[in-house]
């Protein structure tokens, strides 16, 4: 890869925990708006065509089933089945012990994996006192995920990057597993309800501006901290090519600022790559990120820009191995207490 190439990893960004506590009323208002949108989205018909996030999540679940685990998908928001629905399906098949493992999009330590998911699981535990529940400790196996980024960037740059045959075998076959994914709003709903979505985007932008420069640490924003760890790993793997991280919302630097850093480092070609929450196809990876890139292209017509479009088949080996790794870690005791 030419040294005048730069790589921009796009992460989502998160609310720091102490920001949430200081602005609890505002944060709960945000959560209320998103919960209402989530409930409305769950009433809609989701297909593989209008909800590619769901289609890609099912692909991942199928690979993990093929390894020997009994898997049901449960969505945190926007989609069905819910996490509770997945538990009902597995317990109906006789499971009295379940492992809950986040899909790669939720695997990083974040407000979703450390606050939202445990809250849902505690409610399920209270209603199912006889069920043993193991929630795999959130956190990303950086080596595996870094390999996935290398594949994505190489493919976008035109370098050979073969799709590996995935041949995983469960160490504990038959284990009941809930694969927890985020969920997404169907694309046709987004198109038909542009006004509603634009209003939600306006709110999100205002909250993002409010929080993005809040001081970050491992304690108050582990997602931000772990992204720094990943960035260091990627810089080692791609050296001497420059790697920067830009946040879609809620954290700094934003995509424009990270782009500016790459230009200052001498980059004339920039490869954009969705981050740890953006391996699959979703409204973020198919709409929001491409829109941000198109705006940059309009302002910088002299810079070559390439987007590594999401392709879970390309990186399925790494994604599936990461999930199986977390499943087995949970069985061996590395769990988040509920």
PyMOL commands that set and color helices and strands:
alter all, ss='L'
color gray80, all
select helices_A, chain A and resi 17-22+24-42+52-66+83-92+104-107+111-127+142-156+187-192+194-211+222-238+255-264+283-299+316-331
alter helices_A, ss='H'
color red, helices_A
select strands_A, chain A and resi 5-11+70-75+97-102+132-135+176-181+242-247+269-274+304-308
alter strands_A, ss='S'
color yellow, strands_A
deselect
rebuild
show_as cartoon
